[in-house]
Amino acid sequence: MTSSAKDFATVEHDADLESPLRRVAYEAGMMLGLEATRDEQGYHRRRLTRQQYWLHGAGTLAGMAVSIDPDAAEDPDTDMTVRVLVGPGFGIDGLGREVLVHESYCVNLGEWLAAQGETALHDGFDAGESRLWLRVSVRHQDCPVAAQPVLARKLNMSTDPVQPSRIADGVLLEIQPELPPAGEPGYRPWQAHGPLADAPEGLTDAEQATLAAAEAESEAAGRLMNLHARLLHALDDGVSPQTVADRLHESARLLLARISIETTSLSHIVVNPSRISVNNLVRPFLVTPGQLAHLAR
């Protein structure tokens, strides 16, 4: 699926994580219109996405495994038809929206590479390692459906204007050329915000003493108190991502896998399973209370 102006408006709306929410104050005799209905929907929807963003974070809950088909070849120098597959699964994207992939999706890797062109692929090419790196990601996307006739509101509109009567929850799967990060990015509990500081900052003398006492008690208590101190000032630099389109979409994307293709040149890439590696374990995962209880046994 491709992005649209309506979808960008939704991303921009969902990325506003600081504005107080408003719900409709119903009263007998009050005239309510389209904006009231939208406010009512937006209030409940954004309450849910904010809860998922702040309390759960972004990550895969189950599935959405990325693979290639076929996964092996006898001759590594033969150019073949290879498909990148994304299996069914569930997760939460970078802005707290549910992502449900209810069926497998695929893309012809050779055709995709040819459509990008050499210039576009350069961002993911590591000449020293002779590898092209690709990132597979997913995010929520609005999908307007169920078109039905509406009253014309503008001059020179079609004699039979139609508008979608429903917005279905959809997903946007993307492949992008991108080199893997050079180092450890640090602990990042919220995807649209930066990583936490490596050490607590701005603590008072009393807070420093509390932290020191916890560290003296045990290693686990010290680590927990250290995390609390880092979270205390986690939002000092602001809470909203920048409203530039590419920054907003980047905040929403959920990493699924990194793909590397052995190649010495971007002008001629041999698409062969023997030259392709897929790593699904670079993605973030979310842990449910049931999983924690199982691990604690």
Secondary structure, DSSP 8 states (H G I E B T S, - for coil): ----HHHHHHHHHHT--SS--------TT----HHHHHHHHHHHHHHHHHHIIIII-SEEEEE--EEEES---S-TTS----EEEE--EEEE-TTS-EEEE-S-EEEEHHHHHHHH-HHHHGGGEETTTTEEEEEEEEEEEEEEEEEEE----STT--SS-EEEEEEEEEEEEEEEE----SS-----SSTTS----SS--S--HHHHHHHHHHHHH-HHHHHHHHHHHHHHTTTTT-SS---SHHHHHHHH-EEEEEEEEE-S-SSS----GGGEEEE-TTS-B---HHHHHHHH-
